[in-house]
């Protein structure tokens, strides 16, 4: 199993920046990819950014050029740097980790952290 703990959310004005952190523990060697998702009230959870182990990152079109995902393997931590924030970025942000065991993929979730962008 993998445990994920997020931090770094908060309230920021439009145009500001925040950095989210997600620390992983447990069976971290089984992680094949980590990412960030978000869910706004009334909306489905959507992918924000993903970083496969050894692969290239990908971003939702709505955040390209503003958000950056990065990973510190020594600290087992993934980050989401969010710049030029907009009110529509307001959501609960969730860290995710995919593991693959044989032919089975499983996705773990953090508890979520609230990001609120005021106009």
Secondary structure, 3 states (H helix, E strand, C coil): CEEEEEECCEEEECCCCEEEEEEEEECHHHEEEEEEEEECCCCCCEEEEEEECCCCEEECCCCCCCEEEEEECCCCEEEEEECCCCHHHCEEEEEEEEEEECCEEEEEECCCEEEEEEC
